[in-house]
Amino acid sequence: MKKYFTDLFTGAKSLIEGMVVTIKAFFSPVVTVQYPREKNIIPNAYRGHIVLVSDDKTGEPKCIACGTCERACPSSCIKVLSEKKEGEKKKSLTAFNLDFTRCSLCGICVESCPLGAIEYSNEYNLSGFTKEEFQYDLLKYLKESSC
Amino acid sequence: MDFIANLPPHFFRIPIALTLVISLVFINALIMVYLERKIAGHMQFRLGPMEVGWHGVLQTAIDAVKLMSKQLIVPEKAHTKLFRIAPLLAFTPAVLPFVVMPFAPKLQAVDINIGIIFILAMASLNVMAIFVAGWASNNKYGLLGSMRSVSQNIAYEIPVLFSLLSAVFVVGSFSLGDIVGYQSKIWLFMIQPIAFLIYFVSSVAETNRAPFDLPEAESELTAGFHTEYSGMAFALFFLGEYTEMFVVSSIATAVFLGGWHGFPLPFFEYSSVVWFLLKTYFLMFLMIWFRWTFPRVRFDQLLNFSWKYLIPFSLVNLLITAVVVKL
């Protein structure tokens, strides 16, 4: 008989406690981010695919086409193409090809670059139907994004 | 013109009342489905529907259009006629209790002297509809769901009746108009708190809502009695459920929470419907709150709770009330 009443009161108490939990949740702010309309701030350490850094003064890419990144890349997904134009002392970059299908975002290229000419982008909205869509020419990408 | 003037007033009163009531039922379902999804969302730190209209207010209207456009599939081995009649049975009796409901002093279609009994009789017809639906589907989940619904309703109808009866003892009338009129000074909920509590808990079970939603327990019975229903037939069951919620909440309002009594408003004889609806929607908010807080009970727990706690308590309460009233 005693158990009959203790069951009733402990049960009722636990039900009220449960209702307090949900009503608190009801009045606390929501955590949903309405994605296409609202976006989370991308943290600084985010690693998107690499991009070339341009010189602040000239606007030209900092890359000197030395090919260190190409040699450092463990998955050999970088191909730096360059040519020596007539009347110029240095080689100049003609294309910086990145095969993003093979890149594992290890970052050895960024670390190996002697001039800091490569950095991570904040690009996360990547999609495509073919492999070829993920073969980027970063030089072209830089020119398109700067203008 | 003499012919029209000689017609009894009910001849005009009841069609007008029914038209208003049916529109109320549909509007209530639209609002309740929206509120339920919104409240559920916010109780889980989500937003709920947000896409259709401002904060998703048109979501339920769009859902209704979608449900209407869907095909009604009748399973091959189902009992075709019963299968088609069941959704109508679920919806029609749910509308009728509003005919005697005292929304405001002058907003009551008919005040019959056995109002409460009429409402309870109509409300319990819903079980029949669920049973017919489960049986006619010829589906094991449907049949199990409807069997559960029947035994659950038998168990919970008794405390509902006893708790309402103790309120009726205090007032001395079955008419809802009289019961609301009695509460002009003190609401019956203060005289009969236990009866109110028992009534409200068992009415949640009567409407087959969580934590007592065993007839449609998703995790065990897929969808219970409405497993085989699609499109508008399914929507009618839902409409019936939300109307049933409105019915039991408005009975609780009329019998225990003072009905349309409240602070005076201009044109009080009509506008006091605001108080009635406010109290009713507060009770429905409580039901939604229950649903998103409590886990579903097991079947033996459900029946034990009714037979061991609700029925003895309501009986003792009724006995005490009878003795006090007699003295």
Boltz contact constraints between the chains, C-beta under 6 A:
constraints:
  - contact:
      token1: [A, 18]
      token2: [B, 293]
      max_distance: 6.0
  - contact:
      token1: [A, 19]
      token2: [B, 293]
      max_distance: 6.0
  - contact:
      token1: [A, 22]
      token2: [B, 43]
      max_distance: 6.0
  - contact:
      token1: [A, 22]
      token2: [B, 292]
      max_distance: 6.0
  - contact:
      token1: [A, 22]
      token2: [B, 293]
      max_distance: 6.0
  - contact:
      token1: [A, 25]
      token2: [B, 43]
      max_distance: 6.0
  - contact:
      token1: [A, 26]
      token2: [B, 42]
      max_distance: 6.0
  - contact:
      token1: [A, 26]
      token2: [B, 43]
      max_distance: 6.0
  - contact:
      token1: [A, 30]
      token2: [B, 45]
      max_distance: 6.0
  - contact:
      token1: [A, 30]
      token2: [B, 47]
      max_distance: 6.0
  - contact:
      token1: [A, 31]
      token2: [B, 45]
      max_distance: 6.0
  - contact:
      token1: [A, 32]
      token2: [B, 46]
      max_distance: 6.0
  - contact:
      token1: [A, 32]
      token2: [B, 47]
      max_distance: 6.0
